[in-house]
Amino acid sequence: MQEIDIQACDREPIRHLGKIQAHGYLLSVDAQTFLIRQCSSNLSAFYPDNLSQVIGLPLEKLQLGDLSGQEITHLIQFALKQSSLETLNPFSVRVQERDYHLIIQQLDDIYLLEFELKDEALFPSTLQNLVSRVMTNLQQSKTIQELLEKVAAEIKLITRYDRVMIYRFDEEWNGEVVAEAKDKDLEPFLGLHYPASDIPSQARELYKINLVRTIVDASDRAVSIYPPTDDQTGKPLDLTHSVLRAVSPVHIEYLKNMGVRSSMSFSLLYKGELWGLISCHHYQGPRLVDYTARMSGKVISQLLSAALEFRKDEEDLTLVNKLWRSEQTLFEQMQRDWNVVQGLIKMETTAMDITSAAGMALLYEGKLYTLGNTPNEAFIRQLIEWLKHTKIDTIFHTHQLPRLFGPAEANRAEASGVMAIVISRQLEEYVIWFKPEVIQQVSWGGNPDEKPVVAEPSGQLRLSPRKSFAKWTQIVRSTSDVWRQAEINIALKLREDILQILSQRANQIRILNEQLKLAYEELDTFSYTVSHDLRTPLASIKTYAEVLLIDYSDRLDEEMLPLFEKIVSASNRMGDLIREILHYARSGRTELSAEPIEMRELLYSLKDELLVSEKGTPITIEIEETPSLKGDKTMITQVFSNLLSNAIKYTRPVAKPHIIVKGVKNADEIIYSVTDNGIGIDMKQGGKVFDLFKRLDNARKFEGHGVGLAIVKRIMQRHHGRVWFYSEPFKETTFYVAIPTH
């Protein structure tokens, strides 16, 4: 039986398909020589005898009907002198008495020239009014849903497509239509879901780069690029940024199966990642939306992306503040009696309050404690045994536990979702939160499991897009609500606080160690006193012996002279020994020397010192508010030196490394933060960060031994302070140190 290629869609080279849509022309021009390197094959309309004569031709010698290459060359030269090409696009040109938009882009060593037909466009003033209206909608919409619905309506007005949908991705890249504006006679798609395979991973990546994509006529034959590969590079032309780029034949098949003749989409991003799409469908015939109208739609999609980010951040901040207050309360409760169990589950605020879980379990010192709606003890202990054998250092979370752990299927009503933090793997100590099953009725646009098999010309079998998009309803079970990032971060913070409490508790209950410390201090004092008091008589013995040797050597017989020399030599050795004992005693007596520290002076001094070795690199360090604090200046200097050195080291790989230091003073403590935009930390490995000699996977290529942050933590403990962090790799990593004001 012939094997079916189930990953054909994911491997399609959609950036290098070598084809454009038929409603325009394309030229690839060398940026240095202005010689033509590639062109679209439909230029044969102007060079019917031999298209190859275009390749290698100076651009100024090109003739596209009544448009001369010299005119195009002047446009490029003018644009380069005035401003960037992007700000001046599009240029208006006429070819064979038809109006075209000329869009010019510089991509590495070429100019990409694309000629696209002009279509009826809204007047600029109308476009400005639309953008203004969208801005008003952004400000006045009370909910995100209301905002999405208004934007869908505005995009339909601009593009005049039959249907405009706003499509949102879930954590597995399945999509859902969350807003829709359509012609009245069309069947609604609102609420329908579409599987992740409809938009493969490489297409999603392309949506993050090129925010607008249009297919004017799915029935039109695509136009190939000539020659297929660039003679200079030996590679196909990269059409990532092309406005005329043709799309995958599989996607064309998908559109035809849906009855769509023309489509267009605008990307919606959240913090640089793909949140969703504004997707436009037209059914009756081809639809060319003018470049200027598309750019207006792009502006609106970018405004919507910014609004979504702001609204989501606002919602997240409200949640984070609520969870943060609960976590701080838990920390204070555990601190009162150094009692983890009491602080987490037996007071008014419990560990349930830092998540949206319905139940939780604490396995500590061999005993299991539960709150809320949880599975039975036997299952929880079975789950912990499974967690022990998974590669989890600090935290584990899933909203589909039965998919990963078979026995959970029988407990899906209580434990379809699980989040667990590891207190001690060796001692089998965990905190676990449970979320119940949420039974969902999901309506799909066609059966997502329907995957017809077709044969390629090569004979290779592949999966084809489904033929039917009729509503298909599925009951989804064994799944809970997802764990939000804020819940995961707060759980990690709680783990760090529990470990800190356990460390402090260990110091409290080991009273014998304190007594031993006092004994050592007394011995140290005795050593200091004896060492100090022995120095004077020893010096006298040595001096008298030296006097006898100098003044009476001629009177001493041969047996006595070596004895006095031995006395002097032994005195020197004993003096050295006493001096070493004295130095050791002094080092043992060293204590924290708390004093007011002017942080602004300290931080600017460190900044100047650390940046000396970074000359030639674009690293910037911004110092904001710097409240003074009280502590051992030498140790505090070491803390900030370690944090800033790490920030500098791990931002070197990024294009614009930037570090921000600021302090905030509240009633009980002063909190300083050091934020950078470097490589960051995988929060799954967050529990290793402060461990001695532990290095994270992405830090192994950097110099270091995993000691600096362990020293920071030790110094903070000696100051009765705290240290923690939060990271989003290549976006933001912030380390916090908090020192009590009293």
C-alpha positions in Angstrom: 0.0 0.0 0.0 1.4 3.4 -1.0 2.2 5.7 1.9 0.2 9.0 2.1 2.2 12.2 2.6 0.3 13.7 5.6 2.7 16.6 6.0 2.7 17.9 2.4 1.0 21.2 3.4 3.5 21.9 6.2 6.4 21.5 3.7 5.0 23.7 0.9 7.6 26.4 0.0 5.0 29.1 0.0 7.6 31.9 0.1 9.3 30.5 -2.9 6.5 29.2 -5.1 7.9 31.1 -8.1 4.6 32.5 -9.2 2.5 35.6 -9.0 -1.2 36.4 -9.6 -2.2 37.3 -13.1 -3.4 40.8 -12.5 0.0 42.4 -12.3 3.7 42.3 -13.4 6.9 41.8 -11.4 10.5 42.7 -11.9 13.6 41.8 -9.8 16.3 44.5 -10.3 19.8 44.5 -9.0 20.2 47.3 -6.5 23.7 48.1 -7.5 23.7 47.8 -11.3 20.0 48.3 -12.1 20.2 45.2 -14.3 17.0 43.0 -14.5 17.6 39.6 -12.8 14.1 38.1 -13.0 10.7 39.0 -14.2 7.1 37.6 -14.4 6.5 35.6 -17.6 3.5 37.7 -18.6 6.0 40.4 -19.6 6.1 38.4 -22.8 3.1 40.6 -23.8 5.7 43.3 -24.4 8.5 41.0 -25.6 6.7 38.3 -27.6 9.8 37.2 -29.6 12.1 36.3 -26.7 11.4 36.9 -23.0 15.0 36.0 -22.1 16.2 39.4 -23.7 14.6 41.1 -20.6 17.0 39.3 -18.2 20.3 41.3 -17.9 18.8 44.3 -19.5 19.4 47.7 -17.8 16.2 48.8 -16.3 16.3 52.2 -18.1 16.3 50.2 -21.4 13.1 48.4 -20.6 9.9 49.3 -22.4 6.5 48.2 -21.1 4.2 49.5 -23.8 4.1 53.2 -23.3 6.0 53.1 -20.0 9.7 53.4 -20.3 12.3 51.8 -18.0 14.0 55.2 -17.8 10.9 56.6 -16.1 10.8 53.8 -13.6 14.6 54.3 -12.9 13.9 58.0 -12.2 11.1 57.0 -9.8 13.4 54.7 -7.8 16.2 57.3 -7.7 13.7 60.0 -6.6 12.3 57.8 -3.8 15.8 56.9 -2.5 16.7 60.6 -2.3 13.4 61.7 -0.7 12.7 59.1 1.9 12.3 55.3 2.3 10.6 53.5 -0.5 7.8 52.3 1.8 6.6 55.7 2.8 6.3 56.8 -0.9 4.5 53.6 -2.2 2.5 53.3 -4.3 3.6 55.3 -7.4 1.0 55.9 -10.2 2.1 54.8 -13.7 0.2 54.0 -16.9 0.8 50.9 -19.0 -1.0 50.6 -22.3 -3.5 53.3 -21.3 -4.3 51.5 -18.0 -3.6 52.9 -14.6 -1.3 50.8 -12.3 0.1 51.1 -8.9 3.9 50.6 -8.8 5.1 49.2 -5.5 8.8 49.3 -5.0 10.6 47.4 -2.2 14.3 46.9 -1.5 15.0 43.3 -0.4 18.7 42.6 0.4 20.5 43.3 -2.9 17.5 43.7 -5.2 14.6 46.1 -5.9 11.3 44.2 -6.1 9.0 46.1 -8.6 5.4 45.1 -8.7 2.8 46.6 -11.1 -0.7 46.1 -9.9 -3.9 47.3 -11.6 -5.7 50.2 -10.1 -9.3 49.6 -9.2 -12.0 51.9 -8.0 -10.8 53.2 -4.7 -12.4 55.2 -2.0 -11.4 58.8 -2.0 -8.6 59.6 0.5 -10.9 61.8 2.5 -13.3 58.9 2.8 -10.5 56.6 3.9 -9.4 59.1 6.5 -13.0 59.2 7.8 -13.1 55.4 8.0 -9.8 55.4 10.0 -11.2 58.1 12.3 -14.4 56.2 12.8 -12.4 53.1 13.7 -10.4 55.1 16.3 -13.7 56.3 17.8 -14.9 52.7 17.9 -11.7 51.6 19.6 -12.3 54.2 22.3 -16.1 53.7 22.8 -16.4 49.9 22.6 -17.0 48.6 26.1 -16.0 45.0 25.3 -13.5 43.3 23.0 -16.4 41.5 21.3 -18.2 44.8 20.5 -14.9 46.1 19.1 -14.4 43.1 16.9 -17.9 43.4 15.5 -17.5 47.1 14.6 -14.1 46.5 12.9 -15.6 43.6 10.8 -18.3 46.0 9.6 -15.8 48.8 8.8 -13.5 46.4 6.8 -16.5 45.2 4.8 -17.3 48.8 4.0 -13.7 49.4 2.8 -13.2 46.2 0.8 -16.8 45.6 -0.3 -16.3 41.8 0.1 -19.4 39.6 0.5 -18.2 38.4 3.9 -15.7 39.6 6.5 -14.8 37.4 9.5 -12.6 37.9 12.4 -10.9 34.6 13.1 -9.2 33.9 16.5 -6.6 31.1 17.2 -6.6 29.0 20.3 -3.6 27.5 22.0 -3.5 24.6 19.5 -3.9 26.9 16.5 -7.5 25.9 15.8 -9.5 28.9 14.7 -12.9 30.2 15.6 -15.0 32.9 13.8 -15.7 35.4 16.7 -17.1 38.3 14.6 -18.7 38.5 11.2 -20.2 41.1 8.7 -21.8 39.6 5.7 -24.4 40.0 3.0 -27.9 39.1 4.2 -28.3 36.1 1.8 -25.2 34.3 3.1 -25.2 31.5 5.6 -23.6 32.7 8.9 -20.2 31.3 9.9 -20.1 33.0 13.3 -19.1 30.6 16.0 -17.7 28.0 13.6 -14.3 26.4 14.3 -11.7 25.4 11.8 -8.8 23.0 12.5 -5.2 24.1 12.7 -4.4 22.1 9.5 -6.4 24.7 7.5 -3.6 27.2 8.0 -0.3 25.3 8.3 2.6 26.5 10.5 4.7 28.1 7.7 1.7 30.1 6.6 1.1 31.4 10.1 4.8 32.5 10.2 4.3 34.3 7.0 1.2 36.1 8.4 3.4 37.6 11.1 5.7 39.2 8.5 3.4 40.2 5.6 0.3 41.5 7.3 -1.9 41.7 4.1 -2.6 39.0 1.7 -5.1 39.1 -1.2 -6.2 36.5 -3.8 -7.9 38.4 -6.6 -9.2 35.4 -8.5 -8.9 31.8 -7.3 -9.8 30.6 -10.8 -7.0 32.5 -12.6 -3.9 30.7 -13.6 -0.8 31.9 -11.7 2.0 33.5 -13.7 5.5 32.0 -13.3 8.7 33.9 -12.6 11.4 33.8 -15.3 13.9 32.3 -14.9 12.8 30.1 -12.0 16.0 30.7 -10.1 18.2 33.8 -9.9 21.4 33.3 -11.9 23.5 35.1 -9.2 22.1 33.2 -6.2 20.9 30.0 -7.7 17.7 30.3 -5.6 14.1 31.0 -6.4 12.9 34.6 -5.7 11.8 35.1 -2.1 8.2 36.5 -2.4 7.6 36.9 1.4 6.9 40.6 1.0 5.3 40.5 -2.4 1.9 42.0 -2.9 1.3 39.8 -6.0 2.6 36.5 -4.5 0.5 33.6 -5.7 -0.6 31.1 -3.1 -0.3 27.4 -2.6 -2.3 25.2 -5.0 -3.6 23.4 -1.9 -5.0 26.7 -0.6 -6.6 27.4 -4.0 -8.2 24.0 -3.9 -9.5 24.8 -0.3 -11.1 28.1 -1.5 -12.7 26.4 -4.5 -14.2 23.8 -2.2 -15.7 26.6 -0.1 -17.0 28.3 -3.2 -14.8 31.4 -2.7 -13.7 33.2 -5.8 -11.6 36.0 -4.1 -10.2 36.4 -0.6 -8.2 38.8 1.4 -6.8 38.7 5.0 -5.2 41.1 7.5 -3.1 39.7 10.4 -3.9 40.5 14.0 -0.9 40.3 16.3 -0.6 40.2 20.1 2.9 41.0 21.4 4.4 39.9 18.1 2.6 36.6 17.9 -0.4 35.7 15.6 -3.7 36.3 17.6 -6.0 35.9 14.6 -7.0 37.1 11.2 -9.5 39.4 9.5 -10.6 37.2 6.7 -12.6 38.4 3.7 -14.4 36.2 1.2 -16.1 37.1 -2.1 -18.2 34.6 -4.0 -19.7 36.1 -7.2 -16.5 36.8 -9.1 -13.0 38.2 -8.9 -12.4 41.1 -6.5 -9.5 43.5 -6.8 -9.3 45.8 -3.8 -7.2 48.8 -4.6 -3.8 49.0 -2.9 -4.7 52.2 -1.0 -7.9 50.6 0.3 -5.9 47.5 1.4 -3.4 49.7 3.2 -6.3 51.4 5.0 -7.5 48.0 6.0 -3.9 47.2 7.2 -3.9 50.4 9.3 -7.2 49.4 10.9 -5.9 45.8 11.6 -2.9 47.3 13.3 -5.0 49.6 15.3 -7.2 46.6 16.3 -4.0 44.6 17.2 -2.9 47.5 19.4 -6.3 47.8 21.0 -6.5 44.0 21.6 -3.1 44.1 23.2 -4.1 47.0 25.4 -7.4 45.5 26.4 -5.9 42.1 27.1 -3.0 43.6 29.1 -5.6 45.6 31.1 -7.5 42.4 31.8 -4.4 40.5 32.6 -3.1 43.3 34.9 -6.4 43.2 36.9 -6.0 39.4 37.3 -2.3 39.6 38.1 -2.9 42.2 40.8 -5.6 40.1 42.3 -3.5 36.9 42.3 -0.4 38.8 43.4 -2.2 40.1 46.5 -3.4 36.6 47.4 0.1 35.2 47.0 1.6 38.0 49.2 -0.9 37.1 51.8 0.1 33.4 51.6 3.7 34.3 52.0 2.9 36.4 55.1 0.8 33.6 56.6 3.6 31.0 56.1 6.0 33.4 57.7 4.1 33.9 60.9 4.9 30.4 62.3 7.2 29.2 59.6 4.4 26.7 58.9 3.8 25.8 55.2 0.6 23.8 55.8 -1.0 26.4 58.1 -0.2 29.2 55.7 -1.4 27.5 52.5 -4.6 25.7 53.5 -5.8 26.5 57.0 -6.4 30.2 57.0 -8.8 32.6 55.3 -6.7 33.0 52.2 -5.6 29.6 50.8 -3.5 28.4 47.8 -6.9 28.1 46.0 -7.0 31.9 45.7 -4.0 32.2 43.3 -5.7 30.2 40.5 -9.1 29.6 39.0 -8.9 25.9 40.1 -11.8 24.1 41.7 -9.6 22.0 44.0 -6.1 21.6 45.3 -3.8 19.1 47.1 -0.7 19.6 49.1 1.6 16.6 49.7 4.0 17.6 52.5 6.1 15.6 54.9 4.4 12.5 53.8 0.8 13.7 54.5 -1.8 14.7 51.9 -4.0 17.7 52.5 -6.9 18.7 50.1 -9.3 21.6 49.5 -12.2 21.9 47.2 -13.2 19.5 44.5 -10.4 16.9 44.1 -10.0 13.3 43.0 -9.5 10.6 45.7 -6.2 10.2 47.6 -5.3 7.0 45.7 -5.5 8.8 42.3 -3.6 11.9 43.6 -0.7 9.7 44.9 -0.7 7.8 41.5 -0.5 11.2 39.7 2.4 12.2 41.9 4.2 9.0 41.1 3.7 9.8 37.4 4.9 13.3 37.9 8.1 12.0 39.6 9.0 10.2 36.4 8.4 13.0 34.0 11.1 15.6 33.2 9.6 18.3 35.3 12.0 20.4 37.5 9.6 23.1 38.8 6.1 23.2 37.3 3.8 21.1 35.1 0.4 22.2 33.6 -2.1 20.9 31.1 -5.8 21.4 30.4 -6.0 17.9 28.8 -4.6 15.5 31.5 -6.4 12.4 30.2 -4.5 12.7 26.9 -1.2 12.4 28.8 -2.1 10.3 31.8 -4.5 7.4 31.1 -5.9 7.0 34.7 -7.1 10.6 34.6 -9.9 9.6 32.2 -11.8 8.1 35.1 -11.3 11.3 37.1 -12.0 13.8 34.3 -14.9 15.4 36.3 -12.4 16.7 38.8 -9.0 16.5 37.1 -9.2 17.2 33.4 -6.8 20.1 34.1 -3.8 20.0 36.4 -1.1 22.4 37.5 1.6 21.1 39.9 4.7 22.8 41.4 7.6 20.7 42.8 8.7 21.5 46.3 11.0 18.5 46.6 11.1 15.6 44.1 13.2 13.5 46.5 10.8 14.0 49.4 7.7 13.7 47.1 6.4 17.2 48.1 4.1 18.9 45.7 1.3 21.5 45.4 -1.3 20.5 42.8 -4.3 22.4 41.5 -7.2 20.7 39.7 -9.7 22.0 37.1 -12.8 20.1 36.2 -13.9 18.9 32.8 -15.7 21.5 30.7 -17.9 19.7 28.2 -18.0 21.7 25.0 -20.2 21.5 22.0 -17.9 22.7 19.2 -19.3 23.5 15.8 -16.8 23.0 13.0 -16.8 24.3 9.4 -17.0 20.8 8.0 -15.8 17.6 9.6 -12.1 18.3 10.5 -11.3 14.6 10.3 -12.5 14.4 6.7 -9.3 14.3 4.6 -9.7 13.0 1.1 -6.7 11.5 -0.5 -5.5 12.6 -4.0 -2.7 11.6 -6.2 -0.1 14.1 -7.3 1.3 14.0 -10.9 4.4 12.3 -9.4 2.1 9.5 -8.1 2.6 10.5 -4.5 -0.6 10.4 -2.5 -1.4 13.4 -0.3 -4.3 14.6 1.9 -6.6 17.1 0.2 -8.7 19.9 1.7 -12.1 18.6 2.8 -14.9 19.0 0.2 -17.8 20.0 2.6 -17.8 23.0 5.0 -21.3 22.3 6.3 -21.7 22.8 10.0 -20.5 19.7 11.9 -21.0 19.5 15.6 -18.6 17.7 18.0 -18.8 17.1 21.8 -15.4 17.7 23.3 -14.7 16.0 26.6 -11.8 15.4 29.0 -10.7 19.1 28.7 -10.7 21.9 31.2 -10.3 25.6 30.9 -6.8 26.5 30.0 -4.3 27.7 32.6 -3.6 31.4 32.1 0.0 32.7 32.1 -0.7 34.8 35.1 -1.7 31.7 37.1 1.5 29.9 36.0 3.7 32.8 36.9 2.1 33.2 40.4 2.4 29.5 41.0 6.2 29.7 40.3 6.4 32.7 42.7 4.6 30.7 45.4 7.1 27.8 44.9 10.0 30.2 45.4 8.4 31.6 48.5 7.7 28.1 50.0 11.4 27.2 49.4 12.4 30.4 51.1 10.1 29.7 54.1 11.5 26.2 54.4 15.0 27.6 54.4 14.1 30.2 57.1 12.2 27.6 59.1 15.2 25.2 59.0 17.3 28.0 60.5 14.7 28.6 63.2 14.3 25.0 64.4 18.0 24.2 64.4 18.6 26.0 67.7 21.6 23.8 68.3 23.3 25.3 65.3 22.8 28.7 66.9 24.4 27.5 70.2 27.3 26.0 68.2 27.6 29.4 66.5 27.9 31.1 69.9 30.5 28.6 70.9 32.5 29.2 67.8 32.2 33.0 68.4 33.6 32.5 71.9 36.4 30.3 70.6 37.0 32.9 67.9 37.2 35.7 70.6 39.5 33.5 72.7 41.7 32.9 69.6 41.8 36.6 68.9 42.7 37.4 72.5 45.4 34.8 72.8 46.9 35.6 69.5 47.0 39.3 70.4 48.3 38.8 73.9 51.1 36.4 72.8 52.6 38.9 70.4 54.2 41.1 73.0 56.0 38.5 75.1 57.1 36.7 72.0 58.5 39.9 70.5 60.4 40.4 73.8 61.9 36.9 73.6 63.0 37.4 70.0 64.4 40.9 70.8 66.4 39.7 73.8 67.8 36.7 71.8 68.8 39.0 68.9 70.5 41.4 71.4 72.5 38.6 72.9 73.5 37.4 69.5 74.7 40.8 68.4 76.3 42.2 71.6 77.6 39.0 73.2 78.3 36.6 70.3 82.0 36.9 70.9 81.5 35.7 74.5 79.2 32.8 73.7 80.8 29.4 73.2 80.2 27.3 70.2 77.3 25.3 71.8 75.4 28.3 73.1 75.4 30.4 69.8 73.3 27.9 67.7 70.7 27.8 70.6 70.1 31.5 70.5 69.9 31.4 66.7 67.2 28.6 67.1 65.3 30.9 69.5 65.2 33.7 66.9 64.2 31.4 64.1 61.5 29.7 66.2 60.2 33.1 67.3 59.8 34.2 63.6 57.9 31.0 62.8 55.6 31.4 65.8 55.0 35.1 64.9 53.9 34.1 61.5 51.6 31.4 62.9 50.0 33.9 65.4 49.5 36.4 62.6 47.7 33.9 60.5 45.5 32.9 63.5 44.8 36.6 64.1 43.7 37.1 60.4 41.5 34.0 60.6 39.9 35.2 63.8 39.2 38.7 62.3 37.6 37.1 59.2 35.3 34.9 61.4 34.2 38.0 63.3 33.1 39.9 60.2 29.3 40.8 60.3 27.0 42.8 58.1 27.7 46.4 58.3 24.3 48.1 57.6 24.5 51.7 56.5 22.4 54.0 54.3 23.3 53.5 50.7 22.9 56.2 48.0 21.7 54.0 45.2 21.9 56.5 42.4 25.7 57.0 42.9 26.2 53.2 43.3 24.3 52.3 40.1 25.8 55.0 37.9 29.3 53.9 39.1 28.5 50.3 38.2 27.0 51.3 34.9 30.2 53.2 33.9 32.4 50.4 35.1 30.5 47.6 33.3 30.1 49.5 30.0 33.8 50.2 29.7 34.3 46.6 28.4 31.3 46.9 26.1 32.6 49.6 23.8 31.5 49.0 20.2 28.3 47.3 21.2 24.9 49.1 21.2 24.0 48.1 24.8 22.1 50.9 26.7 21.5 51.0 30.5 18.6 53.3 31.6 18.5 54.1 35.3 15.1 55.5 36.6 14.0 56.0 40.2 16.7 55.1 42.7 15.3 55.2 46.3 18.1 54.8 49.0 18.2 51.7 51.1 20.0 50.4 54.1 22.3 47.4 54.0 25.9 46.2 53.7 27.3 48.4 50.9 29.8 45.8 49.7 27.3 43.1 49.5 24.6 45.2 47.9 27.1 46.4 45.3 27.8 42.7 44.6 24.1 42.1 44.1 23.6 44.8 41.5 26.9 44.0 39.8 25.8 40.4 39.3 22.4 41.3 38.0 23.7 44.0 35.6 26.5 41.7 34.4 24.0 39.0 33.7 21.7 41.4 31.9 24.5 42.7 29.7 25.8 39.2 29.0 22.4 37.8 27.9 21.4 40.8 25.8 24.5 40.8 23.6 22.8 38.5 20.9 19.8 40.9 20.3 19.8 43.8 17.8 19.1 46.6 20.3 20.0 45.5 23.8 18.4 47.6 26.4 18.5 47.4 30.2 16.3 49.3 32.7 16.9 49.6 36.4 14.4 51.2 38.7 13.3 51.1 42.4 10.0 51.5 44.1 9.5 52.2 47.8 6.5 51.0 49.7 5.6 50.8 53.4 7.6 47.6 54.2 10.3 47.2 51.6 12.2 48.7 48.7 11.9 46.7 45.5 14.4 47.2 42.7 14.0 45.7 39.3 16.5 45.0 36.5 14.8 44.5 33.1 16.4 43.4 29.9 15.3 42.3 26.4 17.8 39.5 26.1 17.5 35.7 25.4 15.4 35.3 28.6 14.6 32.2 30.7 12.2 29.4 30.0 9.8 29.6 32.9 9.6 25.8 32.9 13.2 25.8 34.1 12.6 28.7 36.5 13.2 26.7 39.6 16.9 26.2 38.7 17.7 29.9 38.4 18.9 30.5 41.9 20.5 27.0 42.5 24.3 26.9 42.9 26.2 25.6 39.8 22.9 25.1 37.8 22.9 26.5 34.3 19.9 26.7 32.0 19.8 25.1 28.6 19.9 28.3 26.6 22.7 29.8 28.7 25.3 27.0 28.2 27.0 28.8 25.3 27.6 31.8 27.5 30.6 32.0 29.9 29.8 31.5 33.6 29.5 28.8 36.3 26.0 29.3 37.7 27.2 31.0 40.9 26.2 34.7 40.5 22.4 34.4 41.1 23.0 31.9 44.0 25.2 34.6 45.6 22.4 37.2 45.0 19.9 34.9 46.8 22.3 34.3 49.7 23.0 38.0 50.2 19.2 38.7 50.1 18.6 36.1 52.7 21.3 37.7 55.0 19.4 41.0 54.6 16.1 39.3 55.3 15.1 40.2 51.8 13.7 38.4 48.7 14.6 37.8 45.1 12.5 36.6 42.2 12.0 37.0 38.5 9.7 36.9 35.4 10.7 36.2 31.8 9.3 36.2 28.3 12.3 35.0 26.1 13.6 37.7 23.7 10.9 40.1 25.0 11.4 40.9 28.6 13.3 39.4 31.6 13.0 41.2 35.0 14.8 40.3 38.2 13.4 41.8 41.4 15.2 42.3 44.8 13.3 43.4 47.8 15.0 44.7 51.0 13.0 45.5 54.2 12.8 49.1 55.2 13.0 48.2 58.9 
